[in-house]
Amino acid sequence: MPVRGKILFYFFLLICPLFAQTKKIDSLQVVLKENQPDTERVNTLNQLSVELRGVDQMAAEEYAKESMDLAGSIDFEKGLARAYTCYGIARGDQGNIEEEIIWQEKALAVYTKLGDKAGMAKSLNNIAVCEYYLGSFTEAFDHTMQSARLYEELNDKWGLAVVNMSLGNITLEQKDYNRALTYYEAALKANGESANDEMMEARILGNIGNVHFGRNDFEKAYESYAKTLAFFENNNRGYEQAVMLNNMGEAMSELGNPKTALVPLRKSLTIRLRLNDSDGICTSYQSLGEAMSNTGKHDSAVFYFRAAIRIAQNMHSKAQEVTAYLGIAEAYARMKKFEDAYAYLDKYRTLNDSILGSESASAINALRSKYEQQKHQQKIDLLENERKLQQEHAQRNVMLLITILLGVSLVSIVLFNRSRRKQLINEQLERKNLEITLQKNAITDSINYAKKIQDSILPPDNLVKTILPDSFVLYLPKDVVSGDFYWVEKRDGKAVFAAVDCTGHGVPGALMSVVGFNLLTQAVNELGLTKPADILHHLDFGVNKLLRQSDKDSAKDGMDLALCTLDSETKILQYAGVFNPAYIIRGGKLEQLKPDKYPIGINTDGVTDDYTNQEIQLASGDMVYLFSDGYADQFGGPAGKKFMYNRFRELLKKIHALSTQEQKQRLTDEFLIWKGAHEQVDDILVIGVRVK
């Protein structure tokens, strides 16, 4: 994996700890509803975009866009420049790196017009970070140097710490480990001389771990990553945790433990998917691809590298794309598919020559020499200017002192009145926030307790494995509690199992799931029923009776499900279903067992339905799948469309020969890749059972 994926950058806008963000976001949204002057509203919108970064990328983008529109309409240039910066970072976080550069350049133009050197320095560094991700290292180095010159003029130690860290990152990519370490040490020194920012220090130390990694000292690298991870976990920093977990996984893999490495690598991917961090997701897929290849699972490795290539191309990130080409070429070579390996190796060489060749390193060295010469001349000019300024300074001191004394008196009166007004507003906001927080906590506590109850009802993993030894359950609730549930029992030597989708999701669906679970258990354990059609008949009767659905004003809720009974001795499978089918795959061919079209419950006439019982002879190795409609109904992909059942069936046929745990992982990965930044629309439930 390239150094780039291991780097911890310091973006200027993200300087607040995430554990404080929720409270800040709530407070800012309250302030936004008040009648603010337009300039203050622009500042509030920009700050909301900052706080929402890494929490809700789409909302961060929307607030920045609203700020841009308002700042432009009132000709508030400084607010407009900051809005450009916020909007650019929001777009970049979603994988649109080239677009982010355009917005950062717009911000730079406004700051230059205003003569705001601090704003110019920040914009230049942000542009450099984007260029680094795109593999344009010479341009990134040049813009970072320009940023450094401005911070030196301002004597801004914290800014110098940031740019020295950026210079270390760029130099590290060139594999110049000694010089990279020099830059990182300069960053640590500058940080100590400024605000002694602990977050900054942790990022620098994490990047120093990359120096150890580059020198093949993987044990030291792992130790450095683990220490840095602990700090980020304590401060609830999701982005940084993901980087460190991925780095630890890669170090484990290099130390000869690729299977163990999968644990932190998958944790990292989960965080990055939640944050919609496109570049990080691309890095995680490549790391997982390498780990899978090292464990001999080359098909899975190719799957992850292909996903990484697709994301890299969407982001126009040549630097990510080139490393993915190399990874997939190595995977194909290990599979002895040399034609495919050569094709991707050729792509790697072509792209690699354009971004990582010796010309890039030479250009950076030339820029470094030019910068050192300019810095020396600036010192000479500075000494001469200081002498002239000292003469002028003595003449101005008397007039300045008089002006200050008059100004202090006036400002003190204004500040006192403003401070008092601000204090009253803050007290009101605190009271409102406290009320909202208490109400929210009460609701959240209730829902979380309901989740504990629902989790305790669901069959534990050890019970599922006892009854169905070679099986998996993929269960991803949309909300804290779920309207989908899975159910497993054993009676008379037969395994009885079901995938159930109750009306709605969240709390209403969860209440229905308790009703359904108890009725199914009663049918098998108390009434001794094992024939699926009989069990559904009892379930339909019970739901109608418990909810009094023949009454005019009763709840008209029900459930869709697929229910099977499997005799492990005879390998005979019985099935009955309501709206949800069952799939059986044997030798790559899929057979669908069709459900009945009349529901469980919702019988206003009070008459219980009769259901169709189907029976099929299975053989060892056959796969049986039960599921709810959530997977197929999920919106996502390039066009934002539903996954659909045809694609779902093709996916099952593609993976059915894998182990059940690998099938579960592949279904999870495919779902998360398809969903992307879209909201999960429903609860997800898929059960897979292999016949022994």
Secondary structure in CASP SS format (residue, H / E / C, confidence):
PFRMAT SS
TARGET T0000
AUTHOR 0000-0000-0000
METHOD secondary structure of the structure
MODEL  1
M C 1.00
P C 1.00
V H 1.00
R H 1.00
G H 1.00
K H 1.00
I C 1.00
L C 1.00
F C 1.00
Y C 1.00
F C 1.00
F C 1.00
L C 1.00
L C 1.00
I C 1.00
C C 1.00
P C 1.00
L H 1.00
F H 1.00
A H 1.00
Q H 1.00
T H 1.00
K H 1.00
K H 1.00
I H 1.00
D H 1.00
S H 1.00
L H 1.00
Q H 1.00
V H 1.00
V H 1.00
L H 1.00
K C 1.00
E C 1.00
N C 1.00
Q C 1.00
P C 1.00
D H 1.00
T H 1.00
E H 1.00
R H 1.00
V H 1.00
N H 1.00
T H 1.00
L H 1.00
N H 1.00
Q H 1.00
L H 1.00
S H 1.00
V H 1.00
E H 1.00
L H 1.00
R C 1.00
G C 1.00
V C 1.00
D C 1.00
Q H 1.00
M H 1.00
A H 1.00
A H 1.00
E H 1.00
E H 1.00
Y H 1.00
A H 1.00
K H 1.00
E H 1.00
S H 1.00
M H 1.00
D H 1.00
L H 1.00
A H 1.00
G H 1.00
S H 1.00
I C 1.00
D C 1.00
F C 1.00
E H 1.00
K H 1.00
G H 1.00
L H 1.00
A H 1.00
R H 1.00
A H 1.00
Y H 1.00
T H 1.00
C H 1.00
Y H 1.00
G H 1.00
I H 1.00
A H 1.00
R H 1.00
G H 1.00
D H 1.00
Q C 1.00
G C 1.00
N C 1.00
I H 1.00
E H 1.00
E H 1.00
E H 1.00
I H 1.00
I H 1.00
W H 1.00
Q H 1.00
E H 1.00
K H 1.00
A H 1.00
L H 1.00
A H 1.00
V H 1.00
Y H 1.00
T H 1.00
K H 1.00
L H 1.00
G C 1.00
D C 1.00
K H 1.00
A H 1.00
G H 1.00
M H 1.00
A H 1.00
K H 1.00
S H 1.00
L H 1.00
N H 1.00
N H 1.00
I H 1.00
A H 1.00
V H 1.00
C H 1.00
E H 1.00
Y H 1.00
Y H 1.00
L C 1.00
G C 1.00
S C 1.00
F H 1.00
T H 1.00
E H 1.00
A H 1.00
F H 1.00
D H 1.00
H H 1.00
T H 1.00
M H 1.00
Q H 1.00
S H 1.00
A H 1.00
R H 1.00
L H 1.00
Y H 1.00
E H 1.00
E H 1.00
L H 1.00
N C 1.00
D C 1.00
K H 1.00
W H 1.00
G H 1.00
L H 1.00
A H 1.00
V H 1.00
V H 1.00
N H 1.00
M H 1.00
S H 1.00
L H 1.00
G H 1.00
N H 1.00
I H 1.00
T H 1.00
L H 1.00
E H 1.00
Q C 1.00
K C 1.00
D C 1.00
Y H 1.00
N H 1.00
R H 1.00
A H 1.00
L H 1.00
T H 1.00
Y H 1.00
Y H 1.00
E H 1.00
A H 1.00
A H 1.00
L H 1.00
K H 1.00
A H 1.00
N H 1.00
G H 1.00
E H 1.00
S C 1.00
A C 1.00
N C 1.00
D C 1.00
E H 1.00
M H 1.00
M H 1.00
E H 1.00
A H 1.00
R H 1.00
I H 1.00
L H 1.00
G H 1.00
N H 1.00
I H 1.00
G H 1.00
N H 1.00
V H 1.00
H H 1.00
F H 1.00
G H 1.00
R C 1.00
N C 1.00
D C 1.00
F H 1.00
E H 1.00
K H 1.00
A H 1.00
Y H 1.00
E H 1.00
S H 1.00
Y H 1.00
A H 1.00
K H 1.00
T H 1.00
L H 1.00
A H 1.00
F H 1.00
F H 1.00
E H 1.00
N H 1.00
N C 1.00
N C 1.00
R C 1.00
G H 1.00
Y H 1.00
E H 1.00
Q H 1.00
A H 1.00
V H 1.00
M H 1.00
L H 1.00
N H 1.00
N H 1.00
M H 1.00
G H 1.00
E H 1.00
A H 1.00
M H 1.00
S H 1.00
E H 1.00
L C 1.00
G C 1.00
N C 1.00
P H 1.00
K H 1.00
T H 1.00
A H 1.00
L H 1.00
V H 1.00
P H 1.00
L H 1.00
R H 1.00
K H 1.00
S H 1.00
L H 1.00
T H 1.00
I H 1.00
R H 1.00
L H 1.00
R H 1.00
L H 1.00
N C 1.00
D C 1.00
S H 1.00
D H 1.00
G H 1.00
I H 1.00
C H 1.00
T H 1.00
S H 1.00
Y H 1.00
Q H 1.00
S H 1.00
L H 1.00
G H 1.00
E H 1.00
A H 1.00
M H 1.00
S H 1.00
N H 1.00
T C 1.00
G C 1.00
K C 1.00
H H 1.00
D H 1.00
S H 1.00
A H 1.00
V H 1.00
F H 1.00
Y H 1.00
F H 1.00
R H 1.00
A H 1.00
A H 1.00
I H 1.00
R H 1.00
I H 1.00
A H 1.00
Q H 1.00
N H 1.00
M H 1.00
H C 1.00
S C 1.00
K H 1.00
A H 1.00
Q H 1.00
E H 1.00
V H 1.00
T H 1.00
A H 1.00
Y H 1.00
L H 1.00
G H 1.00
I H 1.00
A H 1.00
E H 1.00
A H 1.00
Y H 1.00
A H 1.00
R H 1.00
M C 1.00
K C 1.00
K C 1.00
F H 1.00
E H 1.00
D H 1.00
A H 1.00
Y H 1.00
A H 1.00
Y H 1.00
L H 1.00
D H 1.00
K H 1.00
Y H 1.00
R H 1.00
T H 1.00
L H 1.00
N H 1.00
D H 1.00
S H 1.00
I H 1.00
L C 1.00
G C 1.00
S H 1.00
E H 1.00
S H 1.00
A H 1.00
S H 1.00
A H 1.00
I H 1.00
N H 1.00
A H 1.00
L H 1.00
R H 1.00
S H 1.00
K H 1.00
Y H 1.00
E H 1.00
Q H 1.00
Q H 1.00
K H 1.00
H H 1.00
Q H 1.00
Q H 1.00
K H 1.00
I H 1.00
D H 1.00
L H 1.00
L H 1.00
E H 1.00
N H 1.00
E H 1.00
R H 1.00
K H 1.00
L H 1.00
Q H 1.00
Q H 1.00
E H 1.00
H H 1.00
A H 1.00
Q H 1.00
R H 1.00
N H 1.00
V H 1.00
M H 1.00
L H 1.00
L H 1.00
I H 1.00
T H 1.00
I H 1.00
L H 1.00
L H 1.00
G H 1.00
V H 1.00
S H 1.00
L H 1.00
V H 1.00
S H 1.00
I H 1.00
V H 1.00
L H 1.00
F H 1.00
N H 1.00
R H 1.00
S H 1.00
R H 1.00
R H 1.00
K H 1.00
Q H 1.00
L H 1.00
I H 1.00
N H 1.00
E H 1.00
Q H 1.00
L H 1.00
E H 1.00
R H 1.00
K H 1.00
N H 1.00
L H 1.00
E H 1.00
I H 1.00
T H 1.00
L H 1.00
Q H 1.00
K H 1.00
N H 1.00
A H 1.00
I H 1.00
T H 1.00
D H 1.00
S H 1.00
I H 1.00
N H 1.00
Y H 1.00
A H 1.00
K H 1.00
K H 1.00
I H 1.00
Q H 1.00
D H 1.00
S H 1.00
I H 1.00
L C 1.00
P C 1.00
P C 1.00
D H 1.00
N H 1.00
L H 1.00
V H 1.00
K H 1.00
T H 1.00
I H 1.00
L C 1.00
P C 1.00
D C 1.00
S E 1.00
F E 1.00
V E 1.00
L E 1.00
Y E 1.00
L E 1.00
P C 1.00
K C 1.00
D C 1.00
V C 1.00
V C 1.00
S C 1.00
G C 1.00
D E 1.00
F E 1.00
Y E 1.00
W E 1.00
V E 1.00
E E 1.00
K E 1.00
R E 1.00
D C 1.00
G C 1.00
K E 1.00
A E 1.00
V E 1.00
F E 1.00
A E 1.00
A E 1.00
V E 1.00
D E 1.00
C E 1.00
T C 1.00
G C 1.00
H C 1.00
G H 1.00
V H 1.00
P H 1.00
G H 1.00
A H 1.00
L H 1.00
M H 1.00
S H 1.00
V H 1.00
V H 1.00
G H 1.00
F H 1.00
N H 1.00
L H 1.00
L H 1.00
T H 1.00
Q H 1.00
A H 1.00
V H 1.00
N H 1.00
E H 1.00
L C 1.00
G C 1.00
L C 1.00
T C 1.00
K C 1.00
P H 1.00
A H 1.00
D H 1.00
I H 1.00
L H 1.00
H H 1.00
H H 1.00
L H 1.00
D H 1.00
F H 1.00
G H 1.00
V H 1.00
N H 1.00
K H 1.00
L H 1.00
L C 1.00
R C 1.00
Q C 1.00
S C 1.00
D C 1.00
K C 1.00
D C 1.00
S C 1.00
A C 1.00
K C 1.00
D C 1.00
G E 1.00
M E 1.00
D E 1.00
L E 1.00
A E 1.00
L E 1.00
C E 1.00
T E 1.00
L E 1.00
D E 1.00
S C 1.00
E C 1.00
T C 1.00
K C 1.00
I E 1.00
L E 1.00
Q E 1.00
Y E 1.00
A E 1.00
G E 1.00
V E 1.00
F E 1.00
N C 1.00
P C 1.00
A E 1.00
Y E 1.00
I E 1.00
I E 1.00
R E 1.00
G C 1.00
G C 1.00
K E 1.00
L E 1.00
E E 1.00
Q E 1.00
L E 1.00
K C 1.00
P C 1.00
D E 1.00
K C 1.00
Y C 1.00
P C 1.00
I E 1.00
G E 1.00
I C 1.00
N C 1.00
T C 1.00
D C 1.00
G C 1.00
V C 1.00
T C 1.00
D C 1.00
D C 1.00
Y C 1.00
T C 1.00
N C 1.00
Q E 1.00
E E 1.00
I E 1.00
Q E 1.00
L C 1.00
A C 1.00
S C 1.00
G C 1.00
D C 1.00
M E 1.00
V E 1.00
Y E 1.00
L E 1.00
F E 1.00
S C 1.00
D C 1.00
G C 1.00
Y C 1.00
A C 1.00
D C 1.00
Q C 1.00
F E 1.00
G E 1.00
G C 1.00
P C 1.00
A C 1.00
G C 1.00
K E 1.00
K E 1.00
F C 1.00
M C 1.00
Y H 1.00
N H 1.00
R H 1.00
F H 1.00
R H 1.00
E H 1.00
L H 1.00
L H 1.00
K H 1.00
K H 1.00
I H 1.00
H C 1.00
A C 1.00
L C 1.00
S C 1.00
T H 1.00
Q H 1.00
E H 1.00
Q H 1.00
K H 1.00
Q H 1.00
R H 1.00
L H 1.00
T H 1.00
D H 1.00
E H 1.00
F H 1.00
L H 1.00
I H 1.00
W H 1.00
K H 1.00
G C 1.00
A C 1.00
H C 1.00
E C 1.00
Q C 1.00
V C 1.00
D C 1.00
D C 1.00
I E 1.00
L E 1.00
V E 1.00
I E 1.00
G E 1.00
V E 1.00
R E 1.00
V C 1.00
K C 1.00
END
